[in-house]
Amino acid sequence: MKYTETLTYKDILEIPSLLKNFGMQKADGDLLKSKDGEVFLLGRGSSGNATIFAKYIWEMYCGVIVNFIHPHSILNARKKLNFKGKAVWSFSQSGKSLDITMCSKKLKTWGAKIIAVTNEKNIKENALARISDFHILLSGSKEIPVAATKSFALQMYCVLKTAALWKGAISKREIEILPRQCEKLISSFETLYKKNRIDDILKKSSMLGFVGRGPFNSVAEDSALKFREMSFRHAFGYSAAEFLHGPVGSYGEKDAVFVLSGQKVLTEDLEKVIAKLKERKTSFKVIYPFSQNYPANALLTDIFLKLCALKHACERGINPDSPKGLSKVTKTI
């Protein structure tokens, strides 16, 4: 199977046009956060990784305090929690994730206002949207393959657009040029893949690591997830600080680490990551940004690595659209 013949590739090809057409449905910025200027985030899998991106962007650039919610603690709470007037962003590609929907519903009974972020336009099939106070529809294009590609890109873009709505310290131009930049990256993928010698690194490695800093932490986490889902590789994502606090010890000569940089000049902590990898004789590849509009350029690195995972899966004889043992909607409590 050629990766360009997969449904996953077709989804990735759609990303530039979907970003260009994305709108916030005339959202009022104040509606999307609590009166005290904070928000709560809820998500699993790729949607959970999108909440990591949101935390970094909104806290760093918008002055909005962001808190993570873990469904287990909410669904098993012995005492009522005060969520009156609190804004809870619930991310779910399908709007069918049982734990996300149940948790959101319970939070709403405690006074929270629910902002649902989904990619399912059919409200009858979208339980999360039905119970929400405000629904942000990412697109009208259904995502069929198991691995989230276009929906994750749209979630990242939604976060950036919201930052602009909140008058964050990110220029609108940095966001508006992303669709064209994505289009250019996708069209030049093969050249970039060979230039970065991705094939050599993947074939020679046993365990893969992805290390990113700040907003690129979410890209590292989701890239690792895509390599696990699509190509069945042992892959893990880390923040630079987290990686240095122990996980680096598990990487050796047979492994490889992708170091994701948001800027052309490496930060001090990424330099430390590389120094440790050299000590352990672990192969590594620095993926430098494909544009200079940080932090929006994280979206470009994400798309590049998803294409790498897709191509690698097909070369391993795996169907990335429907990998064995996985399903599009994971129903957990």
N, C-alpha and C positions, 0 to 999 in steps of 0.2 A: 504493500500500500504506500502510495506517495503521500507525503504530508499535505501537499497542495490539493489533494482530492478528498480530504476529510471535511466533515461538517464543522469541526473545531476551527480549521483554517478559514472556512467561509465566515464563521463568527468573527474571527480576528480581522478579516478583511472589512467587515462592517463597521468596526470601531470608529474610524475617522468620521464617517457620515452620521453615525449615531451621536457622537460627541457634538458635532456641528448642530444637530437638530434638538439637542437636549435643552429643556427649559424647566424652570422651577414652579411652573403652574401658578405664576403670580403670587408667590409666597411672600408673606410679610415676615421680615427678618425677626421681629420681636416674637412672633408666634412660634418660631423654631427654637427658642431657648427659654429658660426659666426667667422670671422677673429679676432674680438675683444674679443673672448672667452666667449660669452654668447649665450643663446638659449631662444626661446620662446615656450611655451607649450599650447596646445589646446586639449580639450577633454570634454565629457559629461558623466554623470553617473559613471559607474565603470571605464571607461577610464579617466574620470576627476579625480577620486581618484588615479589612477595610476600616473597622472601628479604631484600629491602632493608628492608621494613617490619619483619621479624623482627630484623634487625641493630639497628635503632634502638631497638625496644621492649626487647629483651633486654639490650642493653648499658646503656641509659639507666635502666631500671627494675628489672633483676634482677641486676645485677652479673655477668652471664655474657658472657665474651669470645666474639665471633662472627667467624668467618673465612669468606670466600667461596672456593669451589672453581671453577676453570675447567676443564671437561672436556678441552680440548685439552692442557693441561699434564700432566694425569694419564694420558690415553690415549697420550701420546707420551713419557712419562717414560723416560729412559735408565737411571735408577737407581731402586731401590725406595725408597719413602717410608715413614717410620714412622708408621702410623696406628693402632697398637695401642691399643685401649681408647678411641679417639676416637669421639665421636658425630657422625654425618653425617646431617643432615636433607635428604632428597631430595624436592623438590617436583615433582610432575607430575600435572596434572589427570587424564590418561588412564592413567598408569602405563605408557605405551607409547613414550615418547620414547626413541629408540634411544641417543642419546649419554648421557642421564641414567642409563639402565639399565646400559649398558656401564661407565660411569664408576663407578657405585655398586658394581657387581660386582667391579671391579678393586680398589677401595678396601677392600672386604670381605676380599679375599685378603691385603691388607696389614694386617689386624687391626681395621678399623673396624667399628663396629656401625651398621647402617643403619636410620634411622627414615624410612619412606616415608609421604608425605602425598599421597593421591590421592582422586579422586572416582569410582573404578571399583570396584564391589563384587564383580564377577565375577572371581575370582582367576585363572581360566583365561585371561582376557584381560588380566590385569594383571601384566606381567612384573616390574615394580618391586616390587610387593607380595610376589611369590613369593620374591624373593631377600632381602627385608628381615628384620631381626630384630624389628622392631615396625612394624605398619601402622596409621596413623591414617586411617580412612575418613571423609571429609568429609560424605558423605551417601549415601543410596541412590537419589538422583534424578539420572539420567544427564543430562549437558549435551550437547545435540546441535549447537546453533549454533556457528559457528567462534569467535566472540569469547567469551572467558571472562568471565562476569559473576557468576553465583552461586558458581562455584568459587573465584573470586578473593576474594569477600566471605567465604567460609567459610575460606579460607586465612588471611586477616587475623584472623578471629575465633578460629581455632585458635591463632594466635600470642598473642593476648590471653589466652585461656584457659590457655595454657601458662605465661604470665607469672604468672597467679594461682596456678597449681600450684607454681611456684617461689617463691611468696610475694613476688612483686615489688611494687613501690610503686605499684600500681594497684588500686583497691578493686574487690571483686567486684561491687558494685552498679553501678559504671560499665560493667561488661561485661554484666551481666544485664539492664540496661534497653535495651540496643542493639536487640533484636528489635522492641520496641514503637516505638522511635524510627525504625527503618527503615520500618516499616509506615506510620507517620505521614508520613514524607518522601515515600514512593512515592505515597500517596493525594493529597498536595498538590503533586505535581510540576508540573503545568500552571501553577498559581498562582505557584510559585517561579520557573519558567522565564520567565514574562512579567514578573514583578517585577524580575528580574535582567537583562532585555532581552537574553537570550542570542541570540535570533534575529537581532537587528540586528547584533550583533558578528560572528556567524558569516557572515552574508551579505556583509558589507563587507570581510572579511579574505581575504588570500591564504594566508599561512603562519600557523600557530597555534603558540603556545608555552604550556606549563604549568609554573609555577614553584611549588615547595613546599619547606618547610623541615622537617628532621628526618623524622618518620614520614610527613609529607605529601609528601615527596619521592617515595615509592613510589606515591602516588596520582597525582602529576603524571606520572610515567613511564607508569603504566598507562592513565591517561586519554588521553594522547597516542597510545598504542598502539591504543586503541579507536577513536579518530577516524581513524586510518590504516586499520584493519581494516574498520570498518563504513561509513565515509563517504568513504573514499579521499582524505582531506585530508593535506597536508603538515603534520605535527604532531610536536612534540618536547617531551620532558619534562626538567626540570632541577631540581637543588637550587638554592637561592637563591645560594649561594656560587659554584657552578659557572657559573651563568648570568652572573654579574657578571665572571667571569674570561674572557670572550671571546664566548660565544654571543649576548649582547645586541647585539653589533655587527652581526649579520645581520638584525636586525628593524628595519623602517622604517614609513613612513606607511600602507602597504597591508596591514600585518600586525596581528595581535592576540595579546595574552598574557593568560592567566588566572592570576591570583596567588592561590594557595590558602593561606588563613590558618587556623591551628588555634585562634586566639583572636580575641576581638572587637577587641583592641588590636593593631595591627601591630607586629611585631618590627623591630628596627633594620635588619636585612638586607633584609627585605621592603620597608621604606621606601626603601632604597637602590635596589632593583629598580625601584620605581615612579618614583623621581626620574630614573633613566636612561631609562626608557621615555618619560617626558615630554620629556626632552631630544631624543629621536629622533622625537617626535611619533607614537609607536606607540600604538594603541588598547589599552586594558587593562581588565580587569574583576576586581575583588577578590571572590573567593568566600569570604564569611565563614562561620564554622562554623554548622552547623544545630543544635548543642547545645553545652553548655559542658563536657562530660566529656572533656577532652583527656587522652590522645591517642586514646582510643577513637572520638572523633567523626570521625576520619579516614575511617572506614568509611562514614559518612553522605555526606560530600563525594564519595567514590568512586562511590556509587550514583547520586547526582545527576548527575554528569558522564557516567556511562555512559548514563543516560536521555537526556541531551542529545545524545550521539553517535548513539544509536539513532534519536531523532526527526529529527535532521539528515540521517541516511542515507536515511530514508524520504522526506523532502522532496526529496532529490536524485534520487529514483527508483532507489535502490540497494537490493537485497535484503540486509539486514544479517545474515540467518540463514546465507546461503551466498554471501558475496562472491566474485566471479570471481577465480580465481588463488590462492585460499587454501584450506587444508584444516584440519580440526580437529586432526589429529595431524601434526606436522612431524617427519619422520625425517631427522635430520642426524647427522653424526659429527664 
